[in-house]
């Protein structure tokens, strides 16, 4: 199921278009996507403050977001998930 999520993300298609191609219901795909995101969030690690002056998120399209070190984790998670388009 995670391969389907990653294939959709790299396809350039909307969710609706992609799901029509692979013949999967949106509710099932949403469940997969939720599981995928939870697994991705589990990979966060704590960065000791001595290593960096900022938190930088680099998206696959080259866009970068620079955040202060004390940015709330919830906000960082939302920015990381933003790129998925959902």
PDB file of N, CA, C and O in Angstrom:
ATOM      1  N   UNK A   1       0.813  -1.194   0.000  1.00  0.00           N
ATOM      2  CA  UNK A   1       0.000   0.000   0.000  1.00  0.00           C
ATOM      3  C   UNK A   1       0.859   1.263   0.000  1.00  0.00           C
ATOM      4  O   UNK A   1       0.485   2.268  -0.605  1.00  0.00           O
ATOM      5  N   UNK A   2       2.032   1.215   0.689  1.00  0.00           N
ATOM      6  CA  UNK A   2       2.883   2.396   0.719  1.00  0.00           C
ATOM      7  C   UNK A   2       3.489   2.678  -0.656  1.00  0.00           C
ATOM      8  O   UNK A   2       3.729   3.832  -1.010  1.00  0.00           O
ATOM      9  N   UNK A   3       3.732   1.624  -1.421  1.00  0.00           N
ATOM     10  CA  UNK A   3       4.245   1.827  -2.779  1.00  0.00           C
ATOM     11  C   UNK A   3       3.218   2.567  -3.637  1.00  0.00           C
ATOM     12  O   UNK A   3       3.582   3.376  -4.490  1.00  0.00           O
ATOM     13  N   UNK A   4       1.940   2.286  -3.407  1.00  0.00           N
ATOM     14  CA  UNK A   4       0.881   2.981  -4.149  1.00  0.00           C
ATOM     15  C   UNK A   4       0.859   4.461  -3.776  1.00  0.00           C
ATOM     16  O   UNK A   4       0.657   5.312  -4.642  1.00  0.00           O
ATOM     17  N   UNK A   5       1.063   4.777  -2.501  1.00  0.00           N
ATOM     18  CA  UNK A   5       1.102   6.172  -2.059  1.00  0.00           C
ATOM     19  C   UNK A   5       2.268   6.886  -2.725  1.00  0.00           C
ATOM     20  O   UNK A   5       2.102   7.982  -3.261  1.00  0.00           O
ATOM     21  N   UNK A   6       3.444   6.273  -2.694  1.00  0.00           N
ATOM     22  CA  UNK A   6       4.622   6.885  -3.282  1.00  0.00           C
ATOM     23  C   UNK A   6       4.499   7.009  -4.797  1.00  0.00           C
ATOM     24  O   UNK A   6       4.972   7.981  -5.386  1.00  0.00           O
ATOM     25  N   UNK A   7       3.869   6.029  -5.420  1.00  0.00           N
ATOM     26  CA  UNK A   7       3.650   6.107  -6.868  1.00  0.00           C
ATOM     27  C   UNK A   7       2.714   7.264  -7.205  1.00  0.00           C
ATOM     28  O   UNK A   7       2.941   7.987  -8.175  1.00  0.00           O
ATOM     29  N   UNK A   8       1.669   7.438  -6.410  1.00  0.00           N
ATOM     30  CA  UNK A   8       0.749   8.566  -6.625  1.00  0.00           C
ATOM     31  C   UNK A   8       1.484   9.891  -6.459  1.00  0.00           C
ATOM     32  O   UNK A   8       1.321  10.799  -7.275  1.00  0.00           O
ATOM     33  N   UNK A   9       2.297  10.007  -5.400  1.00  0.00           N
ATOM     34  CA  UNK A   9       3.004  11.257  -5.136  1.00  0.00           C
ATOM     35  C   UNK A   9       3.935  11.630  -6.271  1.00  0.00           C
ATOM     36  O   UNK A   9       4.110  12.814  -6.560  1.00  0.00           O
ATOM     37  N   UNK A  10       4.531  10.655  -6.917  1.00  0.00           N
ATOM     38  CA  UNK A  10       5.457  10.957  -8.005  1.00  0.00           C
ATOM     39  C   UNK A  10       4.780  10.984  -9.378  1.00  0.00           C
ATOM     40  O   UNK A  10       5.419  11.316 -10.377  1.00  0.00           O
ATOM     41  N   UNK A  11       3.497  10.638  -9.430  1.00  0.00           N
ATOM     42  CA  UNK A  11       2.802  10.542 -10.714  1.00  0.00           C
ATOM     43  C   UNK A  11       2.421  11.892 -11.329  1.00  0.00           C
ATOM     44  O   UNK A  11       2.306  12.015 -12.549  1.00  0.00           O
ATOM     45  N   UNK A  12       2.227  12.893 -10.481  1.00  0.00           N
ATOM     46  CA  UNK A  12       1.753  14.175 -10.990  1.00  0.00           C
ATOM     47  C   UNK A  12       0.249  14.201 -11.207  1.00  0.00           C
ATOM     48  O   UNK A  12      -0.296  15.209 -11.657  1.00  0.00           O
ATOM     49  N   UNK A  13      -0.419  13.109 -10.892  1.00  0.00           N
ATOM     50  CA  UNK A  13      -1.866  13.031 -11.062  1.00  0.00           C
ATOM     51  C   UNK A  13      -2.574  13.461  -9.784  1.00  0.00           C
ATOM     52  O   UNK A  13      -2.005  13.409  -8.693  1.00  0.00           O
ATOM     53  N   UNK A  14      -3.811  13.881  -9.938  1.00  0.00           N
ATOM     54  CA  UNK A  14      -4.622  14.131  -8.750  1.00  0.00           C
ATOM     55  C   UNK A  14      -4.945  12.777  -8.130  1.00  0.00           C
ATOM     56  O   UNK A  14      -4.809  11.737  -8.773  1.00  0.00           O
ATOM     57  N   UNK A  15      -5.372  12.808  -6.876  1.00  0.00           N
ATOM     58  CA  UNK A  15      -5.758  11.554  -6.230  1.00  0.00           C
ATOM     59  C   UNK A  15      -6.858  10.862  -7.019  1.00  0.00           C
ATOM     60  O   UNK A  15      -6.807   9.652  -7.240  1.00  0.00           O
ATOM     61  N   UNK A  16      -7.840  11.624  -7.436  1.00  0.00           N
ATOM     62  CA  UNK A  16      -8.984  11.055  -8.162  1.00  0.00           C
ATOM     63  C   UNK A  16      -8.524  10.368  -9.449  1.00  0.00           C
ATOM     64  O   UNK A  16      -8.959   9.257  -9.753  1.00  0.00           O
ATOM     65  N   UNK A  17      -7.645  11.029 -10.200  1.00  0.00           N
ATOM     66  CA  UNK A  17      -7.148  10.441 -11.448  1.00  0.00           C
ATOM     67  C   UNK A  17      -6.357   9.162 -11.182  1.00  0.00           C
ATOM     68  O   UNK A  17      -6.526   8.156 -11.871  1.00  0.00           O
ATOM     69  N   UNK A  18      -5.497   9.220 -10.178  1.00  0.00           N
ATOM     70  CA  UNK A  18      -4.664   8.064  -9.848  1.00  0.00           C
ATOM     71  C   UNK A  18      -5.513   6.882  -9.392  1.00  0.00           C
ATOM     72  O   UNK A  18      -5.289   5.746  -9.811  1.00  0.00           O
ATOM     73  N   UNK A  19      -6.486   7.160  -8.531  1.00  0.00           N
ATOM     74  CA  UNK A  19      -7.331   6.084  -8.016  1.00  0.00           C
ATOM     75  C   UNK A  19      -8.154   5.435  -9.116  1.00  0.00           C
ATOM     76  O   UNK A  19      -8.415   4.233  -9.078  1.00  0.00           O
ATOM     77  N   UNK A  20      -8.560   6.229 -10.094  1.00  0.00           N
ATOM     78  CA  UNK A  20      -9.292   5.660 -11.220  1.00  0.00           C
ATOM     79  C   UNK A  20      -8.405   4.691 -12.001  1.00  0.00           C
ATOM     80  O   UNK A  20      -8.875   3.658 -12.478  1.00  0.00           O
ATOM     81  N   UNK A  21      -7.129   5.027 -12.129  1.00  0.00           N
ATOM     82  CA  UNK A  21      -6.199   4.169 -12.859  1.00  0.00           C
ATOM     83  C   UNK A  21      -5.928   2.853 -12.135  1.00  0.00           C
ATOM     84  O   UNK A  21      -5.837   1.797 -12.761  1.00  0.00           O
ATOM     85  N   UNK A  22      -5.801   2.926 -10.819  1.00  0.00           N
ATOM     86  CA  UNK A  22      -5.464   1.700 -10.081  1.00  0.00           C
ATOM     87  C   UNK A  22      -6.695   0.999  -9.515  1.00  0.00           C
ATOM     88  O   UNK A  22      -6.589  -0.052  -8.883  1.00  0.00           O
ATOM     89  N   UNK A  23      -7.854   1.588  -9.749  1.00  0.00           N
ATOM     90  CA  UNK A  23      -9.133   1.007  -9.347  1.00  0.00           C
ATOM     91  C   UNK A  23      -9.192   0.708  -7.844  1.00  0.00           C
ATOM     92  O   UNK A  23      -9.489  -0.408  -7.418  1.00  0.00           O
ATOM     93  N   UNK A  24      -8.898   1.749  -7.063  1.00  0.00           N
ATOM     94  CA  UNK A  24      -8.968   1.659  -5.597  1.00  0.00           C
ATOM     95  C   UNK A  24      -9.943   2.731  -5.128  1.00  0.00           C
ATOM     96  O   UNK A  24      -9.932   3.856  -5.628  1.00  0.00           O
ATOM     97  N   UNK A  25     -10.790   2.371  -4.162  1.00  0.00           N
ATOM     98  CA  UNK A  25     -11.745   3.333  -3.608  1.00  0.00           C
ATOM     99  C   UNK A  25     -11.011   4.400  -2.805  1.00  0.00           C
ATOM    100  O   UNK A  25      -9.986   4.135  -2.177  1.00  0.00           O
ATOM    101  N   UNK A  26     -11.560   5.614  -2.839  1.00  0.00           N
ATOM    102  CA  UNK A  26     -10.932   6.720  -2.139  1.00  0.00           C
ATOM    103  C   UNK A  26     -10.845   6.462  -0.629  1.00  0.00           C
ATOM    104  O   UNK A  26      -9.846   6.816  -0.002  1.00  0.00           O
ATOM    105  N   UNK A  27     -11.861   5.859  -0.049  1.00  0.00           N
ATOM    106  CA  UNK A  27     -11.839   5.597   1.395  1.00  0.00           C
ATOM    107  C   UNK A  27     -10.679   4.666   1.766  1.00  0.00           C
ATOM    108  O   UNK A  27     -10.022   4.864   2.788  1.00  0.00           O
ATOM    109  N   UNK A  28     -10.436   3.670   0.947  1.00  0.00           N
ATOM    110  CA  UNK A  28      -9.331   2.752   1.200  1.00  0.00           C
ATOM    111  C   UNK A  28      -7.992   3.472   1.059  1.00  0.00           C
ATOM    112  O   UNK A  28      -7.081   3.283   1.865  1.00  0.00           O
ATOM    113  N   UNK A  29      -7.888   4.307   0.014  1.00  0.00           N
ATOM    114  CA  UNK A  29      -6.658   5.049  -0.216  1.00  0.00           C
ATOM    115  C   UNK A  29      -6.392   6.036   0.913  1.00  0.00           C
ATOM    116  O   UNK A  29      -5.243   6.224   1.316  1.00  0.00           O
ATOM    117  N   UNK A  30      -7.447   6.671   1.428  1.00  0.00           N
ATOM    118  CA  UNK A  30      -7.293   7.602   2.547  1.00  0.00           C
ATOM    119  C   UNK A  30      -6.762   6.879   3.778  1.00  0.00           C
ATOM    120  O   UNK A  30      -5.934   7.419   4.512  1.00  0.00           O
ATOM    121  N   UNK A  31      -7.236   5.661   4.001  1.00  0.00           N
ATOM    122  CA  UNK A  31      -6.731   4.849   5.106  1.00  0.00           C
ATOM    123  C   UNK A  31      -5.245   4.565   4.911  1.00  0.00           C
ATOM    124  O   UNK A  31      -4.457   4.712   5.846  1.00  0.00           O
ATOM    125  N   UNK A  32      -4.858   4.159   3.699  1.00  0.00           N
ATOM    126  CA  UNK A  32      -3.460   3.896   3.401  1.00  0.00           C
ATOM    127  C   UNK A  32      -2.621   5.146   3.645  1.00  0.00           C
ATOM    128  O   UNK A  32      -1.545   5.085   4.241  1.00  0.00           O
ATOM    129  N   UNK A  33      -3.137   6.287   3.168  1.00  0.00           N
ATOM    130  CA  UNK A  33      -2.419   7.544   3.298  1.00  0.00           C
ATOM    131  C   UNK A  33      -2.213   7.918   4.766  1.00  0.00           C
ATOM    132  O   UNK A  33      -1.145   8.392   5.151  1.00  0.00           O
ATOM    133  N   UNK A  34      -3.236   7.702   5.570  1.00  0.00           N
ATOM    134  CA  UNK A  34      -3.125   7.980   7.007  1.00  0.00           C
ATOM    135  C   UNK A  34      -2.046   7.096   7.629  1.00  0.00           C
ATOM    136  O   UNK A  34      -1.226   7.583   8.407  1.00  0.00           O
ATOM    137  N   UNK A  35      -2.033   5.811   7.300  1.00  0.00           N
ATOM    138  CA  UNK A  35      -1.024   4.889   7.811  1.00  0.00           C
ATOM    139  C   UNK A  35       0.372   5.299   7.352  1.00  0.00           C
ATOM    140  O   UNK A  35       1.334   5.252   8.120  1.00  0.00           O
ATOM    141  N   UNK A  36       0.462   5.697   6.101  1.00  0.00           N
ATOM    142  CA  UNK A  36       1.748   6.118   5.531  1.00  0.00           C
ATOM    143  C   UNK A  36       2.287   7.343   6.270  1.00  0.00           C
ATOM    144  O   UNK A  36       3.458   7.389   6.646  1.00  0.00           O
ATOM    145  N   UNK A  37       1.428   8.319   6.470  1.00  0.00           N
ATOM    146  CA  UNK A  37       1.855   9.540   7.165  1.00  0.00           C
ATOM    147  C   UNK A  37       2.256   9.261   8.600  1.00  0.00           C
ATOM    148  O   UNK A  37       3.229   9.828   9.095  1.00  0.00           O
ATOM    149  N   UNK A  38       1.523   8.400   9.269  1.00  0.00           N
ATOM    150  CA  UNK A  38       1.877   8.050  10.651  1.00  0.00           C
ATOM    151  C   UNK A  38       3.240   7.370  10.701  1.00  0.00           C
ATOM    152  O   UNK A  38       4.030   7.617  11.613  1.00  0.00           O
ATOM    153  N   UNK A  39       3.510   6.522   9.730  1.00  0.00           N
ATOM    154  CA  UNK A  39       4.816   5.867   9.687  1.00  0.00           C
ATOM    155  C   UNK A  39       5.908   6.897   9.434  1.00  0.00           C
ATOM    156  O   UNK A  39       6.980   6.829  10.034  1.00  0.00           O
ATOM    157  N   UNK A  40       5.637   7.854   8.543  1.00  0.00           N
ATOM    158  CA  UNK A  40       6.615   8.894   8.254  1.00  0.00           C
ATOM    159  C   UNK A  40       6.892   9.744   9.492  1.00  0.00           C
ATOM    160  O   UNK A  40       8.037  10.112   9.753  1.00  0.00           O
ATOM    161  N   UNK A  41       5.842  10.054  10.251  1.00  0.00           N
ATOM    162  CA  UNK A  41       6.013  10.869  11.455  1.00  0.00           C
ATOM    163  C   UNK A  41       6.800  10.129  12.521  1.00  0.00           C
ATOM    164  O   UNK A  41       7.478  10.751  13.339  1.00  0.00           O
ATOM    165  N   UNK A  42       6.717   8.814  12.517  1.00  0.00           N
ATOM    166  CA  UNK A  42       7.463   8.017  13.481  1.00  0.00           C
ATOM    167  C   UNK A  42       8.961   8.076  13.220  1.00  0.00           C
ATOM    168  O   UNK A  42       9.751   7.673  14.074  1.00  0.00           O
ATOM    169  N   UNK A  43       9.366   8.575  12.049  1.00  0.00           N
ATOM    170  CA  UNK A  43      10.786   8.635  11.719  1.00  0.00           C
ATOM    171  C   UNK A  43      11.433   9.937  12.154  1.00  0.00           C
ATOM    172  O   UNK A  43      12.623  10.139  11.917  1.00  0.00           O
ATOM    173  N   UNK A  44      10.667  10.836  12.793  1.00  0.00           N
ATOM    174  CA  UNK A  44      11.260  12.070  13.302  1.00  0.00           C
ATOM    175  C   UNK A  44      12.283  11.735  14.375  1.00  0.00           C
ATOM    176  O   UNK A  44      12.081  10.840  15.195  1.00  0.00           O
ATOM    177  N   UNK A  45      13.370  12.464  14.352  1.00  0.00           N
ATOM    178  CA  UNK A  45      14.373  12.310  15.395  1.00  0.00           C
ATOM    179  C   UNK A  45      14.612  13.668  16.049  1.00  0.00           C
ATOM    180  O   UNK A  45      14.381  14.712  15.438  1.00  0.00           O
ATOM    181  N   UNK A  46      15.068  13.643  17.275  1.00  0.00           N
ATOM    182  CA  UNK A  46      15.376  14.887  17.966  1.00  0.00           C
ATOM    183  C   UNK A  46      16.734  15.381  17.494  1.00  0.00           C
ATOM    184  O   UNK A  46      17.695  14.614  17.428  1.00  0.00           O
ATOM    185  N   UNK A  47      16.809  16.663  17.167  1.00  0.00           N
ATOM    186  CA  UNK A  47      18.059  17.264  16.732  1.00  0.00           C
ATOM    187  C   UNK A  47      18.565  18.149  17.861  1.00  0.00           C
ATOM    188  O   UNK A  47      17.919  19.141  18.198  1.00  0.00           O
ATOM    189  N   UNK A  48      19.695  17.815  18.446  1.00  0.00           N
ATOM    190  CA  UNK A  48      20.235  18.672  19.504  1.00  0.00           C
ATOM    191  C   UNK A  48      20.480  20.082  18.970  1.00  0.00           C
ATOM    192  O   UNK A  48      20.917  20.244  17.830  1.00  0.00           O
ATOM    193  N   UNK A  49      20.208  21.082  19.765  1.00  0.00           N
ATOM    194  CA  UNK A  49      20.271  22.466  19.304  1.00  0.00           C
ATOM    195  C   UNK A  49      21.660  22.929  18.910  1.00  0.00           C
ATOM    196  O   UNK A  49      21.787  23.942  18.223  1.00  0.00           O
ATOM    197  N   UNK A  50      22.688  22.237  19.311  1.00  0.00           N
ATOM    198  CA  UNK A  50      24.040  22.650  18.960  1.00  0.00           C
ATOM    199  C   UNK A  50      24.409  22.428  17.507  1.00  0.00           C
ATOM    200  O   UNK A  50      25.437  22.933  17.057  1.00  0.00           O
ATOM    201  N   UNK A  51      23.602  21.685  16.754  1.00  0.00           N
ATOM    202  CA  UNK A  51      23.961  21.341  15.387  1.00  0.00           C
ATOM    203  C   UNK A  51      23.488  22.319  14.328  1.00  0.00           C
ATOM    204  O   UNK A  51      24.050  22.340  13.233  1.00  0.00           O
ATOM    205  N   UNK A  52      22.506  23.108  14.603  1.00  0.00           N
ATOM    206  CA  UNK A  52      21.918  23.927  13.547  1.00  0.00           C
ATOM    207  C   UNK A  52      21.337  25.210  14.130  1.00  0.00           C
ATOM    208  O   UNK A  52      20.983  25.278  15.307  1.00  0.00           O
ATOM    209  N   UNK A  53      21.251  26.207  13.288  1.00  0.00           N
ATOM    210  CA  UNK A  53      20.629  27.469  13.671  1.00  0.00           C
ATOM    211  C   UNK A  53      19.153  27.495  13.295  1.00  0.00           C
ATOM    212  O   UNK A  53      18.392  28.321  13.800  1.00  0.00           O
ATOM    213  N   UNK A  54      18.750  26.591  12.409  1.00  0.00           N
ATOM    214  CA  UNK A  54      17.366  26.571  11.935  1.00  0.00           C
ATOM    215  C   UNK A  54      16.991  25.160  11.507  1.00  0.00           C
ATOM    216  O   UNK A  54      17.849  24.305  11.290  1.00  0.00           O
ATOM    217  N   UNK A  55      15.698  24.943  11.391  1.00  0.00           N
ATOM    218  CA  UNK A  55      15.174  23.703  10.827  1.00  0.00           C
ATOM    219  C   UNK A  55      14.824  24.019   9.387  1.00  0.00           C
ATOM    220  O   UNK A  55      14.088  24.967   9.114  1.00  0.00           O
ATOM    221  N   UNK A  56      15.347  23.232   8.470  1.00  0.00           N
ATOM    222  CA  UNK A  56      15.081  23.474   7.051  1.00  0.00           C
ATOM    223  C   UNK A  56      14.358  22.262   6.490  1.00  0.00           C
ATOM    224  O   UNK A  56      14.823  21.129   6.616  1.00  0.00           O
ATOM    225  N   UNK A  57      13.210  22.519   5.868  1.00  0.00           N
ATOM    226  CA  UNK A  57      12.451  21.465   5.189  1.00  0.00           C
ATOM    227  C   UNK A  57      12.643  21.695   3.701  1.00  0.00           C
ATOM    228  O   UNK A  57      12.342  22.773   3.188  1.00  0.00           O
ATOM    229  N   UNK A  58      13.148  20.675   3.007  1.00  0.00           N
ATOM    230  CA  UNK A  58      13.338  20.752   1.562  1.00  0.00           C
ATOM    231  C   UNK A  58      12.333  19.806   0.902  1.00  0.00           C
ATOM    232  O   UNK A  58      12.339  18.601   1.155  1.00  0.00           O
ATOM    233  N   UNK A  59      11.475  20.370   0.056  1.00  0.00           N
ATOM    234  CA  UNK A  59      10.483  19.573  -0.651  1.00  0.00           C
ATOM    235  C   UNK A  59      11.090  19.037  -1.945  1.00  0.00           C
ATOM    236  O   UNK A  59      12.057  19.605  -2.452  1.00  0.00           O
ATOM    237  N   UNK A  60      10.534  17.947  -2.487  1.00  0.00           N
ATOM    238  CA  UNK A  60      11.079  17.353  -3.709  1.00  0.00           C
ATOM    239  C   UNK A  60      11.166  18.312  -4.891  1.00  0.00           C
ATOM    240  O   UNK A  60      12.009  18.130  -5.769  1.00  0.00           O
ATOM    241  N   UNK A  61      10.312  19.326  -4.927  1.00  0.00           N
ATOM    242  CA  UNK A  61      10.351  20.263  -6.044  1.00  0.00           C
ATOM    243  C   UNK A  61      11.404  21.360  -5.864  1.00  0.00           C
ATOM    244  O   UNK A  61      11.504  22.264  -6.693  1.00  0.00           O
ATOM    245  N   UNK A  62      12.198  21.283  -4.769  1.00  0.00           N
ATOM    246  CA  UNK A  62      13.265  22.244  -4.529  1.00  0.00           C
ATOM    247  C   UNK A  62      12.904  23.370  -3.578  1.00  0.00           C
ATOM    248  O   UNK A  62      13.789  24.098  -3.129  1.00  0.00           O
ATOM    249  N   UNK A  63      11.632  23.529  -3.262  1.00  0.00           N
ATOM    250  CA  UNK A  63      11.225  24.578  -2.341  1.00  0.00           C
ATOM    251  C   UNK A  63      11.779  24.268  -0.950  1.00  0.00           C
ATOM    252  O   UNK A  63      11.789  23.115  -0.518  1.00  0.00           O
ATOM    253  N   UNK A  64      12.240  25.311  -0.255  1.00  0.00           N
ATOM    254  CA  UNK A  64      12.755  25.152   1.101  1.00  0.00           C
ATOM    255  C   UNK A  64      12.003  26.057   2.060  1.00  0.00           C
ATOM    256  O   UNK A  64      11.621  27.176   1.716  1.00  0.00           O
ATOM    257  N   UNK A  65      11.799  25.557   3.253  1.00  0.00           N
ATOM    258  CA  UNK A  65      11.188  26.334   4.329  1.00  0.00           C
ATOM    259  C   UNK A  65      12.165  26.304   5.491  1.00  0.00           C
ATOM    260  O   UNK A  65      12.572  25.230   5.934  1.00  0.00           O
ATOM    261  N   UNK A  66      12.543  27.471   5.988  1.00  0.00           N
ATOM    262  CA  UNK A  66      13.456  27.574   7.115  1.00  0.00           C
ATOM    263  C   UNK A  66      12.669  28.027   8.338  1.00  0.00           C
ATOM    264  O   UNK A  66      11.927  29.007   8.285  1.00  0.00           O
ATOM    265  N   UNK A  67      12.840  27.303   9.438  1.00  0.00           N
ATOM    266  CA  UNK A  67      12.080  27.564  10.662  1.00  0.00           C
ATOM    267  C   UNK A  67      13.022  27.749  11.847  1.00  0.00           C
ATOM    268  O   UNK A  67      14.110  27.172  11.866  1.00  0.00           O
ATOM    269  N   UNK A  68      12.619  28.542  12.830  1.00  0.00           N
ATOM    270  CA  UNK A  68      13.423  28.649  14.045  1.00  0.00           C
ATOM    271  C   UNK A  68      13.486  27.300  14.765  1.00  0.00           C
ATOM    272  O   UNK A  68      12.578  26.479  14.627  1.00  0.00           O
ATOM    273  N   UNK A  69      14.535  27.075  15.517  1.00  0.00           N
ATOM    274  CA  UNK A  69      14.709  25.802  16.219  1.00  0.00           C
ATOM    275  C   UNK A  69      13.573  25.472  17.166  1.00  0.00           C
ATOM    276  O   UNK A  69      13.294  24.296  17.398  1.00  0.00           O
ATOM    277  N   UNK A  70      12.920  26.461  17.713  1.00  0.00           N
ATOM    278  CA  UNK A  70      11.875  26.212  18.701  1.00  0.00           C
ATOM    279  C   UNK A  70      10.478  26.175  18.085  1.00  0.00           C
ATOM    280  O   UNK A  70       9.488  26.416  18.777  1.00  0.00           O
ATOM    281  N   UNK A  71      10.394  25.876  16.797  1.00  0.00           N
ATOM    282  CA  UNK A  71       9.106  25.741  16.135  1.00  0.00           C
ATOM    283  C   UNK A  71       8.384  24.519  16.699  1.00  0.00           C
ATOM    284  O   UNK A  71       8.989  23.454  16.822  1.00  0.00           O
ATOM    285  N   UNK A  72       7.098  24.654  17.047  1.00  0.00           N
ATOM    286  CA  UNK A  72       6.358  23.505  17.595  1.00  0.00           C
ATOM    287  C   UNK A  72       6.350  22.317  16.625  1.00  0.00           C
ATOM    288  O   UNK A  72       6.182  22.495  15.419  1.00  0.00           O
ATOM    289  N   UNK A  73       6.529  21.125  17.154  1.00  0.00           N
ATOM    290  CA  UNK A  73       6.577  19.909  16.352  1.00  0.00           C
ATOM    291  C   UNK A  73       5.314  19.726  15.517  1.00  0.00           C
ATOM    292  O   UNK A  73       5.392  19.280  14.372  1.00  0.00           O
ATOM    293  N   UNK A  74       4.160  20.063  16.070  1.00  0.00           N
ATOM    294  CA  UNK A  74       2.902  19.927  15.331  1.00  0.00           C
ATOM    295  C   UNK A  74       2.944  20.740  14.028  1.00  0.00           C
ATOM    296  O   UNK A  74       2.499  20.267  12.983  1.00  0.00           O
ATOM    297  N   UNK A  75       3.478  21.954  14.099  1.00  0.00           N
ATOM    298  CA  UNK A  75       3.567  22.817  12.915  1.00  0.00           C
ATOM    299  C   UNK A  75       4.538  22.218  11.894  1.00  0.00           C
ATOM    300  O   UNK A  75       4.273  22.246  10.692  1.00  0.00           O
ATOM    301  N   UNK A  76       5.654  21.681  12.373  1.00  0.00           N
ATOM    302  CA  UNK A  76       6.624  21.065  11.470  1.00  0.00           C
ATOM    303  C   UNK A  76       5.991  19.871  10.757  1.00  0.00           C
ATOM    304  O   UNK A  76       6.166  19.705   9.549  1.00  0.00           O
ATOM    305  N   UNK A  77       5.257  19.041  11.500  1.00  0.00           N
ATOM    306  CA  UNK A  77       4.588  17.887  10.903  1.00  0.00           C
ATOM    307  C   UNK A  77       3.592  18.322   9.820  1.00  0.00           C
ATOM    308  O   UNK A  77       3.495  17.683   8.772  1.00  0.00           O
ATOM    309  N   UNK A  78       2.860  19.398  10.072  1.00  0.00           N
ATOM    310  CA  UNK A  78       1.908  19.900   9.073  1.00  0.00           C
ATOM    311  C   UNK A  78       2.623  20.347   7.811  1.00  0.00           C
ATOM    312  O   UNK A  78       2.143  20.102   6.705  1.00  0.00           O
ATOM    313  N   UNK A  79       3.769  21.001   7.967  1.00  0.00           N
ATOM    314  CA  UNK A  79       4.533  21.429   6.792  1.00  0.00           C
ATOM    315  C   UNK A  79       5.091  20.245   6.023  1.00  0.00           C
ATOM    316  O   UNK A  79       5.108  20.254   4.792  1.00  0.00           O
ATOM    317  N   UNK A  80       5.545  19.232   6.734  1.00  0.00           N
ATOM    318  CA  UNK A  80       6.066  18.036   6.063  1.00  0.00           C
ATOM    319  C   UNK A  80       4.945  17.357   5.274  1.00  0.00           C
ATOM    320  O   UNK A  80       5.159  16.916   4.145  1.00  0.00           O
ATOM    321  N   UNK A  81       3.757  17.273   5.864  1.00  0.00           N
ATOM    322  CA  UNK A  81       2.623  16.626   5.192  1.00  0.00           C
ATOM    323  C   UNK A  81       2.027  17.474   4.086  1.00  0.00           C
ATOM    324  O   UNK A  81       1.340  16.945   3.213  1.00  0.00           O
ATOM    325  N   UNK A  82       2.269  18.776   4.099  1.00  0.00           N
ATOM    326  CA  UNK A  82       1.680  19.689   3.127  1.00  0.00           C
ATOM    327  C   UNK A  82       1.961  19.256   1.698  1.00  0.00           C
ATOM    328  O   UNK A  82       1.087  19.355   0.836  1.00  0.00           O
ATOM    329  N   UNK A  83       3.155  18.785   1.443  1.00  0.00           N
ATOM    330  CA  UNK A  83       3.540  18.479   0.079  1.00  0.00           C
ATOM    331  C   UNK A  83       2.744  17.345  -0.544  1.00  0.00           C
ATOM    332  O   UNK A  83       2.626  17.268  -1.767  1.00  0.00           O
ATOM    333  N   UNK A  84       2.204  16.476   0.273  1.00  0.00           N
ATOM    334  CA  UNK A  84       1.472  15.332  -0.275  1.00  0.00           C
ATOM    335  C   UNK A  84       0.206  15.736  -1.017  1.00  0.00           C
ATOM    336  O   UNK A  84      -0.352  14.933  -1.765  1.00  0.00           O
ATOM    337  N   UNK A  85      -0.253  16.966  -0.822  1.00  0.00           N
ATOM    338  CA  UNK A  85      -1.391  17.477  -1.584  1.00  0.00           C
ATOM    339  C   UNK A  85      -2.748  17.118  -1.035  1.00  0.00           C
ATOM    340  O   UNK A  85      -3.757  17.323  -1.710  1.00  0.00           O
ATOM    341  N   UNK A  86      -2.803  16.590   0.163  1.00  0.00           N
ATOM    342  CA  UNK A  86      -4.091  16.217   0.746  1.00  0.00           C
ATOM    343  C   UNK A  86      -4.393  17.127   1.895  1.00  0.00           C
ATOM    344  O   UNK A  86      -5.437  16.989   2.534  1.00  0.00           O
TER     345      UNK A  86
END
